[in-house]
Amino acid sequence: MAHFNAPSVDAGMSQEEFVEVVGKLIKQVQFLFDRNIDTKNTREIGGWLVSLTGLVSNDRDVGMSTDDEGIDPIRFFAGDNWNVTKSGKMTATGATIQSRKDSYPRVEMSSKDDLIGAYQTPYDSIVIVPTYGGGPPTLYMVKNNAVIMQLTHILGAPTLMTSATIDLAITGGGNLDLSATTGNVRVTNWGKFQNRNSGQTLQQALDSKASNSPINGTVYVSSTPGGPANTAITFTGGIRTG
């Protein structure tokens, strides 16, 4: 029974003919409602188009399918931006994915701001956002709605930096190694190297050592092994100055 075809009633039919038509109609209705309404005799329900392998909206933008054509056919879809295949692989373009809604803490991938973030509160978070001027994305640490640290790319170099007056601590449970394969480990000056326990800088330690040394004056040494002592070396406060 592919379609429900209601028997027609003619004004000139006899009583016996009318009784026969009513009997056929009752049998067909009884057949349909006795668990026999399926894709073979249903074409549309509430704006949804029904076929042997699918249930699709009238505009065909949303639906689901049991069609097995292709290596991994699509089972559920909504436009071109969201679909799930038979194997369970999902593509969601323009989606916002949250671990919680309207509460914190939560992790979020937002299509609105093109970011991935972990939020302790609305004002305390770590987020990764695209660098719209080009280059790698930037990671921001935000506290009280202000950026306190960022991992970014400046003048061709990966850069970890904090905002003004914000300290940055790097701690190793064992050794802490700083190395530069083809360059140097550089600091602004020795005055920026400080002993945390005493508060003394490396520059202060060097100056103190120099000022405490009684060695001053000029001596003459040989510039070649076994040669004459004719090369002058000058010391001031224990430090060679000439």
BELPE-V167175 format. One record per residue. N is the residue number from 1. RES is the residue in three letters. SS is DSSP state (helix for helix, strand for strand, loop for the rest). NEAR is the number of other C-alpha atoms within 10 Angstrom. Layout:
BEGIN
N_RES_SS_NEAR / N_RES_SS_NEAR
END
This chain:
BEGIN
1_MET_loop_11 / 2_ALA_loop_9 / 3_HIS_loop_9 / 4_PHE_loop_13 / 5_ASN_loop_9 / 6_ALA_loop_12 / 7_PRO_loop_13 / 8_SER_loop_9 / 9_VAL_loop_11 / 10_ASP_loop_10 / 11_ALA_loop_6 / 12_GLY_loop_8 / 13_MET_loop_10 / 14_SER_loop_10 / 15_GLN_helix_9 / 16_GLU_helix_8 / 17_GLU_helix_13 / 18_PHE_helix_16 / 19_VAL_helix_12 / 20_GLU_helix_13 / 21_VAL_helix_17 / 22_VAL_helix_15 / 23_GLY_helix_12 / 24_LYS_helix_14 / 25_LEU_helix_17 / 26_ILE_helix_11 / 27_LYS_helix_11 / 28_GLN_helix_17 / 29_VAL_helix_13 / 30_GLN_helix_12 / 31_PHE_helix_13 / 32_LEU_helix_14 / 33_PHE_helix_9 / 34_ASP_loop_9 / 35_ARG_loop_8 / 36_ASN_loop_13 / 37_ILE_loop_12 / 38_ASP_loop_13 / 39_THR_loop_16 / 40_LYS_loop_14 / 41_ASN_loop_15 / 42_THR_loop_15 / 43_ARG_loop_15 / 44_GLU_strand_15 / 45_ILE_strand_10 / 46_GLY_loop_7 / 47_GLY_loop_11 / 48_TRP_strand_17 / 49_LEU_strand_18 / 50_VAL_strand_19 / 51_SER_loop_16 / 52_LEU_loop_13 / 53_THR_loop_12 / 54_GLY_strand_17 / 55_LEU_strand_21 / 56_VAL_strand_21 / 57_SER_strand_18 / 58_ASN_loop_14 / 59_ASP_loop_11 / 60_ARG_loop_13 / 61_ASP_loop_11 / 62_VAL_strand_17 / 63_GLY_strand_19 / 64_MET_strand_17 / 65_SER_strand_18 / 66_THR_loop_14 / 67_ASP_loop_13 / 68_ASP_loop_12 / 69_GLU_loop_8 / 70_GLY_loop_7 / 71_ILE_loop_9 / 72_ASP_loop_13 / 73_PRO_loop_15 / 74_ILE_strand_21 / 75_ARG_strand_18 / 76_PHE_strand_20 / 77_PHE_strand_21 / 78_ALA_strand_16 / 79_GLY_loop_11 / 80_ASP_loop_11 / 81_ASN_loop_11 / 82_TRP_strand_15 / 83_ASN_strand_20 / 84_VAL_strand_18 / 85_THR_strand_16 / 86_LYS_loop_16 / 87_SER_loop_11 / 88_GLY_loop_12 / 89_LYS_loop_10 / 90_MET_strand_14 / 91_THR_strand_14 / 92_ALA_strand_14 / 93_THR_loop_11 / 94_GLY_loop_13 / 95_ALA_loop_13 / 96_THR_loop_15 / 97_ILE_strand_14 / 98_GLN_strand_14 / 99_SER_loop_12 / 100_ARG_loop_11 / 101_LYS_loop_10 / 102_ASP_loop_8 / 103_SER_loop_11 / 104_TYR_loop_13 / 105_PRO_loop_15 / 106_ARG_strand_17 / 107_VAL_strand_18 / 108_GLU_strand_17 / 109_MET_strand_19 / 110_SER_strand_15 / 111_SER_loop_13 / 112_LYS_loop_9 / 113_ASP_loop_10 / 114_ASP_loop_13 / 115_LEU_strand_16 / 116_ILE_strand_19 / 117_GLY_strand_20 / 118_ALA_strand_20 / 119_TYR_strand_18 / 120_GLN_strand_15 / 121_THR_strand_14 / 122_PRO_loop_16 / 123_TYR_loop_12 / 124_ASP_strand_17 / 125_SER_strand_21 / 126_ILE_strand_18 / 127_VAL_strand_19 / 128_ILE_strand_18 / 129_VAL_strand_15 / 130_PRO_loop_15 / 131_THR_loop_13 / 132_TYR_loop_9 / 133_GLY_loop_7 / 134_GLY_loop_8 / 135_GLY_loop_12 / 136_PRO_loop_14 / 137_PRO_loop_16 / 138_THR_strand_17 / 139_LEU_strand_20 / 140_TYR_strand_21 / 141_MET_strand_19 / 142_VAL_strand_18 / 143_LYS_strand_16 / 144_ASN_loop_11 / 145_ASN_loop_12 / 146_ALA_strand_13 / 147_VAL_strand_16 / 148_ILE_strand_18 / 149_MET_strand_20 / 150_GLN_strand_19 / 151_LEU_strand_17 / 152_THR_strand_17 / 153_HIS_strand_16 / 154_ILE_strand_10 / 155_LEU_loop_6 / 156_GLY_loop_7 / 157_ALA_strand_8 / 158_PRO_strand_12 / 159_THR_strand_13 / 160_LEU_strand_13 / 161_MET_strand_15 / 162_THR_strand_16 / 163_SER_loop_12 / 164_ALA_loop_8 / 165_THR_loop_7 / 166_ILE_loop_10 / 167_ASP_loop_10 / 168_LEU_loop_12 / 169_ALA_loop_5 / 170_ILE_loop_5 / 171_THR_loop_8 / 172_GLY_loop_7 / 173_GLY_loop_5 / 174_GLY_loop_6 / 175_ASN_loop_7 / 176_LEU_loop_9 / 177_ASP_loop_6 / 178_LEU_loop_7 / 179_SER_loop_9 / 180_ALA_loop_8 / 181_THR_loop_6 / 182_THR_loop_5 / 183_GLY_loop_7 / 184_ASN_loop_9 / 185_VAL_loop_8 / 186_ARG_loop_8 / 187_VAL_loop_9 / 188_THR_loop_7 / 189_ASN_loop_9 / 190_TRP_helix_14 / 191_GLY_helix_14 / 192_LYS_helix_11 / 193_PHE_loop_15 / 194_GLN_strand_15 / 195_ASN_loop_11 / 196_ARG_loop_8 / 197_ASN_loop_6 / 198_SER_loop_7 / 199_GLY_loop_10 / 200_GLN_loop_13 / 201_THR_strand_16 / 202_LEU_helix_16 / 203_GLN_helix_15 / 204_GLN_helix_15 / 205_ALA_helix_14 / 206_LEU_helix_13 / 207_ASP_helix_13 / 208_SER_helix_12 / 209_LYS_helix_13 / 210_ALA_helix_17 / 211_SER_helix_13 / 212_ASN_loop_10 / 213_SER_loop_13 / 214_PRO_loop_11 / 215_ILE_loop_15 / 216_ASN_loop_14 / 217_GLY_strand_14 / 218_THR_strand_15 / 219_VAL_strand_12 / 220_TYR_strand_12 / 221_VAL_strand_14 / 222_SER_strand_12 / 223_SER_loop_12 / 224_THR_loop_10 / 225_PRO_loop_7 / 226_GLY_loop_7 / 227_GLY_loop_9 / 228_PRO_loop_11 / 229_ALA_strand_12 / 230_ASN_strand_12 / 231_THR_strand_12 / 232_ALA_strand_12 / 233_ILE_strand_13 / 234_THR_strand_15 / 235_PHE_strand_17 / 236_THR_strand_16 / 237_GLY_loop_17 / 238_GLY_loop_16 / 239_ILE_strand_16 / 240_ARG_strand_14 / 241_THR_loop_12 / 242_GLY_loop_10
END
